[in-house]
Amino acid sequence: MKAFLEKYNSLKYLLYFFIAYMIGFVILENHQSSRLIITDSWIDQYIPFNEYFVIPYVLWFVFIALGFAYFVFIDQSGIKRTYFYLFLGMSLSLLIYAILPTGQNLRVHLPNDNIFQCLVSFIYSVDSPTNVCPSIHVYNSVMMCVSLLKSPRIQKSSWLCAGIVILAVLICMSTVMIKQHAFIDIVFALILAIIIYNIGKRKFDY
């Protein structure tokens, strides 16, 4: 075990951050503020609910986990960039949630007629409609996508690059299609991604 951790030294930083992030996230989730800023807008009225988009929504967890695994175990040259992107963005999101608590009222009542609706209902039950802006689901998807596309190994396969982009786009769409986020949550996640990407350009000289 010791030899494993020495070989993949960057893994411990991922574990440390994950623990710290989850503690902060749980604290904020359990602190229901009376001054929630509701992020619903008129645009959300034109976005239909579609339970089948729960598939890419759930695939986010696989996408992020495999992305981290790729950089930890295969392409260590990109791990600092990936950690910078995701750790900074997630930390800033928690800070924003603490300063400007947000929520949304878009969730729909589901009869649970199929497995997809049941899965959406489960997500609703374990993740409250608060702390939504910016969307970490969207932010992480975009920045993991960007970091993966910068990997020389991945760049060799145009099909893999296309698949990564398509999955990231579907995940972003899924957040509003299952009414887990409002449209504005995506907008601010993209703004945050652009800001941190440009900071990263100076830091990593690309």
Residue pairs with C-beta under 8 A, 6 or more apart in sequence:
5 11
5 12
8 72
8 73
10 71
10 72
10 76
10 79
10 83
11 72
13 83
14 68
14 72
14 83
17 83
17 87
21 90
21 91
21 94
24 94
25 94
25 131
28 94
28 97
28 98
28 101
28 131
29 127
29 128
29 130
29 131
32 128
32 130
33 101
33 130
35 101
36 101
36 102
36 103
36 130
37 100
37 101
37 102
37 103
37 133
38 102
38 103
38 104
38 105
39 102
39 103
39 104
39 132
39 133
39 181
39 182
39 184
39 185
40 104
40 105
40 106
40 182
41 182
41 183
41 184
43 183
43 184
44 106
44 176
44 182
44 183
47 176
47 177
47 183
48 177
49 108
49 177
49 178
49 179
50 177
50 178
51 110
51 114
51 116
51 117
51 119
51 120
51 178
52 116
53 170
53 173
53 174
53 177
53 178
54 116
54 119
54 120
54 123
54 174
54 178
55 116
55 174
56 167
56 170
56 171
56 173
56 174
57 123
57 137
57 171
57 174
57 175
57 178
57 180
58 119
59 167
59 170
59 171
60 137
60 140
60 141
60 171
60 174
63 141
63 144
63 167
63 168
63 171
64 86
64 140
64 141
64 144
67 82
67 144
67 147
67 148
68 82
70 148
70 151
71 78
71 79
71 82
71 147
71 151
72 79
74 153
75 151
75 152
75 153
78 147
78 150
78 151
80 204
81 147
81 150
81 200
81 204
82 144
82 147
84 196
84 200
84 203
84 204
85 143
85 144
85 146
85 147
85 196
85 197
85 200
86 140
86 143
86 144
88 196
88 199
89 136
89 139
89 140
89 143
89 192
89 193
89 196
90 136
90 139
90 140
92 192
92 196
93 134
93 136
93 139
93 192
96 133
96 134
97 131
100 133
101 130
101 131
102 130
102 131
102 132
102 133
102 185
103 128
103 129
103 130
103 131
103 132
104 129
104 132
104 179
104 181
104 182
104 185
105 129
106 129
106 179
106 182
107 124
107 129
107 179
107 180
108 179
110 117
110 120
110 121
111 117
112 118
112 121
120 178
123 178
123 180
124 180
127 180
129 180
132 180
132 181
132 182
132 185
133 181
133 182
133 184
133 185
133 188
133 189
134 185
134 188
134 189
134 191
134 192
135 175
135 181
135 185
135 186
135 188
135 189
136 189
137 171
137 172
137 174
137 175
137 180
137 181
137 189
138 171
138 172
138 175
138 181
138 185
138 186
138 189
138 190
139 189
139 192
139 193
141 167
141 168
141 171
141 172
142 168
142 172
142 189
142 190
142 193
143 193
143 196
143 197
144 168
145 164
145 165
145 167
145 168
146 193
146 197
148 154
148 164
149 155
149 161
149 164
149 165
150 206
154 160
154 161
154 164
155 161
172 186
174 180
175 181
175 185
175 186
176 182
176 183
176 185
176 186
200 206
